[in-house]
Amino acid sequence: MLPLGQVVRLAAPVVLSAAAVRPGADRRARAATTAALATVWGAAYSRYRRRGIARTREEWDLMRTATPEAFSRHYNECVPTLEEELDLWGEYHGHRHQMRYDLVAQAVRAHVGDGPARVLDLGCGAALVADRLADLPITYTGLDYGDHHITSAAARHQVPSGMLRASFVRGDAEQLPFPDATFDVVVWSEVIEHLMRPELAVWEVARVLRPGGHLVMTTNNASEMPLRFPLSDPLAWLEKALGFRHDQLISHRPWVWPWPVDRELLPEGAPDVYLPHTWHKQAETSRMFEAAGLRTTVATTFEFPPPQSATAAWLEARGGAGRRAVDVLEAVCQATPLLRRLGCHVLMVARREPGGSAAPPPGIWPGPFSSEPVSR
């Protein structure tokens, strides 16, 4: 049962909104009700923004505990393969996850055409993107940081599938083992949010893309819809929608996983370590891309509602009907102005243009490690 204070906060805007639009209400009563509603909304948003800013600062400080050693051990010893994760998540979340690969593959197809092309899948996981491009004459290279991930992906693609020819490399996104201008398309899906120095990887992507080549990226969306009833706090929703283009408006921007790494990965007595899991502000990331010579040509979002929402839990419990319903909801949200900016993930496509700085300029990324010297 909800606490009384929370019930009042949820009910008051509904009651006041109904009173404000009630037919027959006199002008004075309508004005008083509207003023009361504005006061309730203002108070709710002030509390939301204050807490969001404080939480963002806390998470930024937690991210400072990350170390390269903990990062390496976590992703090589603790993170399951994507196929294992899909088995754990169940049919609803697996269905939503497959949608992402469909969207990424569609974007890749739009930029490789029908001719031969070289595609790098950076953080390839199980190489599910390759499965969706098998009918194209593509030279596909999958790269992943985790040894077990790249081994699993290579085992899945031992037998050539269709026209695609695949190879796999273990490597680090911040130091790619490829010559300049090697690839026509770089796929980078749900990877950048995990990196301690994402700006270094962005410059590496720009380096290995040929002029006119394209980056197709997805990541966590800092403009994700708030987990709040819209009528109880519409200003929080407006902040997220406008913040997609004006990133300074966004108050809460997660930086880390909500739990520390496994204690078994750390020396005895060491303090907790939190690793990056950053929600990206689209406008901020576009500016970083631009500085590297990557001009953003597409910026949109997907996955409605957020998987951690009560609505998603309700749909998941409906089985196949819920999966069909969420596909309809997805289409409606993506077709609705402003609302289309509030998906759980952002999809960005950027074109490699002439120019761009040779290295990340100071301040291009606001992470806690970005002032440290580059080690090669």
Summary of the structure (lengths in Angstrom):
residues: 376
radius of gyration: 22.7
end to end distance: 55.7
largest distance: 76.0
contacts: 1184
relative contact order: 0.14
helix: 46%
strand: 17%
